[in-house]
Amino acid sequence: MSCDSQFGKFEKQCNYKNCKDNMWTPAEECDDGNSINNDGCTNCSIDKNYYCLNRMKQPSICYKCQNHC
């Protein structure tokens, strides 16, 4: 499968990363589709004291930790 194809971006070896497309891919720690800093996911990285649930082709859902993460 070509990494340039629509489906290629979901292949781990393609390292596709687009932090504002609202779709988590394996090259991203998280993707909430917005540009708000410190909301749990900033520039495809999980913010300190947060954890995120990721599902392929879905936006990440991030939560503030109640205790140590």
C-alpha positions as CSV (number, residue, x, y, z in Angstrom):
1,M,0.0,0.0,0.0
2,S,1.3,3.4,-0.9
3,C,1.8,6.0,1.9
4,D,0.3,8.6,-0.4
5,S,-3.0,6.8,-0.7
6,Q,-6.1,7.7,1.5
7,F,-5.6,4.5,3.4
8,G,-1.8,4.7,3.7
9,K,-1.9,7.4,6.3
10,F,-3.3,4.8,8.8
11,E,-0.4,2.4,8.3
12,K,2.1,2.7,11.1
13,Q,5.1,2.6,8.8
14,C,3.9,5.6,6.9
15,N,4.3,8.0,9.9
16,Y,1.4,10.2,8.8
17,K,0.9,13.1,11.1
18,N,-1.7,16.0,10.7
19,C,-2.4,17.5,14.1
20,K,-5.6,19.3,13.0
21,D,-7.4,16.7,11.0
22,N,-9.3,15.3,14.1
23,M,-8.2,11.7,13.3
24,W,-5.7,9.9,15.4
25,T,-3.0,8.0,13.5
26,P,-0.1,5.8,14.8
27,A,2.5,8.6,14.3
28,E,0.6,10.9,16.8
29,E,0.4,10.7,20.6
30,C,-3.0,12.3,20.2
31,D,-5.1,14.3,17.8
32,D,-8.1,16.4,19.1
33,G,-8.4,18.4,15.9
34,N,-7.9,21.9,17.5
35,S,-5.1,24.3,18.2
36,I,-6.0,25.0,21.8
37,N,-2.9,24.6,24.0
38,N,-2.9,22.7,27.3
39,D,-6.3,21.1,26.7
40,G,-4.9,17.6,27.0
41,C,-3.5,17.3,23.5
42,T,-1.2,20.0,22.0
43,N,0.4,19.7,18.6
44,C,-0.2,15.9,18.6
45,S,1.5,15.5,22.0
46,I,-0.3,14.5,25.2
47,D,0.0,17.4,27.7
48,K,1.5,16.9,31.2
49,N,-1.0,15.5,33.7
50,Y,-3.4,14.2,31.0
51,Y,-4.0,10.9,29.4
52,C,-5.8,10.3,26.1
53,L,-7.9,7.5,24.6
54,N,-7.1,7.0,20.9
55,R,-9.0,5.0,18.3
56,M,-7.9,4.8,14.7
57,K,-9.5,7.5,12.5
58,Q,-11.3,9.0,15.5
59,P,-10.5,12.2,17.5
60,S,-8.5,11.6,20.7
61,I,-10.4,12.1,23.9
62,C,-8.2,13.5,26.7
63,Y,-8.8,13.6,30.4
64,K,-7.0,15.4,33.2
65,C,-5.4,12.8,35.6
66,Q,-6.9,12.6,39.0
67,N,-3.6,11.2,40.4
68,H,-0.2,10.7,39.0
69,C,-0.1,9.8,35.3
